[in-house]
Amino acid sequence: MLASRVEEGEKFSHAEKLNVFIAEVMTEAGRDMDELDAVAVGVGPGSYTGLRIGLSAAKGLCFALDIPLIGMGTLDVLVAQYLSLPNIDRQPGDVLFPMIDARRMEVFTTAFDGSGKEVGESQPMILDDPWCSALPQDKRHLVFGDGADKASALWTGHSQVTHVVGIRPSVFGLVACAETLFSRGDFADMVRSVPAYGKVARVGGGFPL
C-alpha cells in the first residue's frame, strides 16, 4: 500500500469525495494514472448507493485506461483483513464467519475455512440461539465484522463461538484480495459486473431495483 484515504462518517458522501480521494492518493503515491495495471473495487454486500457509485467509478477508470477490473466481495475482504492481523490464534479446523450488518438481527455471512477459502454460500440470515446451537461443538467458529459486533450478547452463551471484536473491511484486506486476484488473472467482466447487494434493493413504492 502506497497511500490511502478512509471516510468513516455516518453520512457518506461517495459521489462528492470519491474522485477527489482517487486524485489525492495518486499524487501522494507519486504515480500517474497511466501506470495503473488494474482497478480493484468492492462489489458487496454493502450500501446500495456506495456500491453503485464505487463500481461505476472503477469501470470508468478501467474503460478510459484500457486496464482490467478486479471485483472483490466484502466478505472476502473481511476474511483477508482478519488473516492479516498479527499474532492471530489459528487452530486446525477453524471456521470463519465474516458478518456484515443487514439491519436488526440479520447479517450477510458465509463460512470460510481457516485458510480463507469460502466453503459456504453467501446469504442473509438471522442471528439467534438456534443458529449458534446448530454449529458443531468440536470446532471453533470465529465470528467478526460489524454484523457480529452487534450481537455480542448472543455469543456469550455459546462456547463453540469465538467473537473477534472490531474487524472491519479496510485497505489492508482490500490490498490482500486485489493482489491475490491480480496474480491469478481473475478479472471481472466490465460489461456484466453489477453490485452484489445481498438482498433485493428497493426504490420508492416498493419496486425492486
C-alpha atoms as one frame of an Amber mdcrd trajectory, in Angstrom:
protein
   0.000   0.000   0.000   1.414   3.360  -1.040  -1.385   5.716   0.008  -4.976
   5.592   1.244  -7.977   7.687   2.223 -10.689   6.487   4.596 -14.115   8.057
   5.152 -15.985   6.624   8.146 -18.528   9.326   8.879 -22.172   8.435   9.412
 -23.209  10.464   6.379 -21.238   9.093   3.439 -20.534  11.458   0.537 -19.417
   8.950  -2.087 -20.274  10.992  -5.159 -18.670  14.167  -3.831 -15.465  12.677
  -2.408 -14.543   9.504  -4.290 -12.843  11.060  -7.311 -11.161  13.657  -5.105
  -9.740  10.881  -2.936  -8.535   8.979  -6.005  -6.651  12.051  -7.245  -5.153
  12.650  -3.798  -3.856   9.110  -3.305  -2.344   9.014  -6.779  -0.471  12.233
  -6.036   0.620  11.009  -2.609   1.819   7.711  -4.089   3.790   9.561  -6.773
   2.085   7.656  -9.584   0.277   8.651 -12.764  -2.986   7.093 -13.890  -1.323
   5.516 -16.934   0.897   3.494 -14.549  -2.078   1.547 -13.184  -2.247  -2.148
 -14.095  -5.807  -2.696 -12.819  -8.513  -1.172 -10.634  -9.930  -3.147  -7.703
 -13.316  -2.411  -6.158 -15.584  -3.930  -3.537 -18.790  -5.268  -5.088 -20.751
  -6.001  -1.909 -22.777  -6.758   0.046 -22.909  -3.229   1.395 -24.513   0.169
   0.979 -26.662   0.206  -2.168 -25.606   3.747  -3.101 -21.961   3.220  -2.236
 -21.722   0.030  -4.279 -23.268   1.623  -7.358 -21.039   4.705  -7.206 -17.890
   2.730  -6.449 -18.384   0.204  -9.226 -19.326   2.921 -11.734 -16.186   4.899
 -10.914 -13.987   1.796 -11.161 -15.487   0.814 -14.520 -14.981   4.352 -15.828
 -11.288   4.261 -14.957 -10.837   0.820 -16.491 -12.557   1.777 -19.752 -10.602
   5.025 -20.023  -7.225   3.419 -19.240  -7.921   0.095 -21.002  -6.988  -1.946
 -17.938  -8.797  -4.839 -16.191 -11.306  -4.600 -13.358 -10.968  -6.641 -10.161
 -14.186  -7.202  -8.204 -13.932  -8.255  -4.560 -16.689  -9.452  -2.245 -16.955
  -7.660   1.097 -16.932 -10.963   2.976 -13.672 -11.946   1.229 -12.163  -8.600
   2.208 -13.244  -9.109   5.823 -11.597 -12.541   5.899  -8.395 -11.149   4.376
  -8.491  -8.379   6.973  -8.782 -10.926   9.791  -5.981 -13.097   8.397  -3.718
 -10.039   8.104  -3.861  -9.420  11.867  -0.545 -10.006  13.653  -0.358 -12.925
  16.058  -3.837 -14.298  15.415  -4.618 -17.556  17.192  -5.097 -20.115  14.418
  -6.293 -23.597  15.285  -6.843 -26.615  12.999 -10.422 -26.860  11.840 -11.304
 -23.212  12.475 -14.414 -21.991  10.652 -14.573 -18.262   9.891 -17.843 -16.354
   9.668 -17.342 -12.769   8.456 -20.584 -10.883   9.103 -21.951  -7.698   7.573
 -24.783  -5.882   9.308 -28.033  -6.185   7.321 -30.169  -4.323   9.913 -31.945
  -5.597  13.026 -30.592  -9.075  13.834 -29.969 -10.003  10.216 -26.496 -10.307
   8.690 -24.850 -11.276   5.430 -22.420 -14.124   6.014 -20.976 -17.384   4.756
 -18.429 -19.893   6.046 -14.713 -19.872   5.230 -12.089 -22.363   6.345  -9.091
 -21.296   8.399  -7.016 -20.549   5.303  -9.604 -18.127   3.934 -11.259 -20.399
   1.377 -15.024 -19.986   1.059 -16.857 -23.201   1.916 -20.428 -21.927   2.014
 -22.759 -19.692   0.047 -23.334 -16.053   0.991 -26.847 -15.331   2.188 -28.756
 -13.068   4.561 -29.610 -14.805   7.822 -30.993 -14.026  11.276 -28.667 -14.444
  14.240 -30.299 -16.379  17.055 -29.679 -19.149  19.587 -30.852 -21.980  17.279
 -28.281 -20.971  14.643 -25.500 -20.972  17.227 -26.636 -24.250  18.774 -26.556
 -25.958  15.354 -22.827 -25.240  14.969 -20.688 -28.353  15.652 -19.234 -28.409
  19.162 -15.952 -29.975  18.025 -14.867 -26.908  16.017 -14.137 -23.303  16.832
 -16.326 -20.839  14.925 -14.910 -17.322  14.696 -17.382 -14.501  14.023 -16.305
 -10.969  13.169 -17.409  -7.817  11.382 -19.999  -5.200  12.307 -22.708  -7.851
  11.992 -21.023  -9.954  14.674 -20.276  -6.983  16.924 -23.942  -6.007  17.190
 -24.771  -9.498  18.535 -22.067  -9.630  21.202 -24.557 -10.699  23.895 -25.618
 -13.715  21.801 -22.127 -15.185  21.522 -21.516 -15.321  25.277 -23.878 -18.263
  25.673 -22.190 -20.482  23.079 -18.737 -21.874  23.833 -18.128 -23.027  20.248
 -18.350 -19.408  19.015 -15.409 -17.018  19.358 -16.189 -13.353  18.755 -13.280
 -11.319  17.342 -14.182  -7.700  18.055 -13.732  -4.669  15.824 -12.843  -6.225
  12.448 -13.894  -4.008   9.530 -13.136  -4.049   5.783 -10.041  -1.913   5.334
  -7.342  -1.085   2.845  -5.185  -3.954   4.159  -7.839  -6.548   3.356  -8.526
  -4.860   0.022  -4.855  -4.964  -0.958  -4.515  -8.632   0.023  -7.582  -9.622
  -2.030  -6.560  -7.489  -5.006  -3.042  -8.929  -5.124  -4.340 -12.493  -4.991
  -6.887 -11.974  -7.769  -4.466  -9.985  -9.933  -1.772 -12.666  -9.657  -4.310
 -15.263 -10.844  -5.567 -13.071 -13.671  -9.021 -13.305 -12.098 -10.640 -10.218
 -13.597 -14.273  -9.139 -13.716 -16.410  -8.692 -16.816 -16.749  -4.910 -17.053
 -19.990  -5.114 -19.011 -21.799  -7.671 -16.861 -20.401  -6.793 -13.415 -23.093
  -5.490 -11.088 -23.177  -4.851  -7.332 -23.853  -7.866  -5.116 -26.415  -6.268
  -2.820 -27.138  -9.477  -0.924 -30.826  -8.598  -0.854 -33.122  -7.025  -3.447
 -32.709  -3.251  -3.418 -35.981  -1.360  -3.453 -36.881   2.140  -4.554 -39.894
   4.289  -3.750 -43.190   2.411  -3.922 -41.550  -0.926  -3.126 -40.446  -1.753
  -6.665 -37.294  -3.919  -6.974 -34.264  -2.108  -8.356
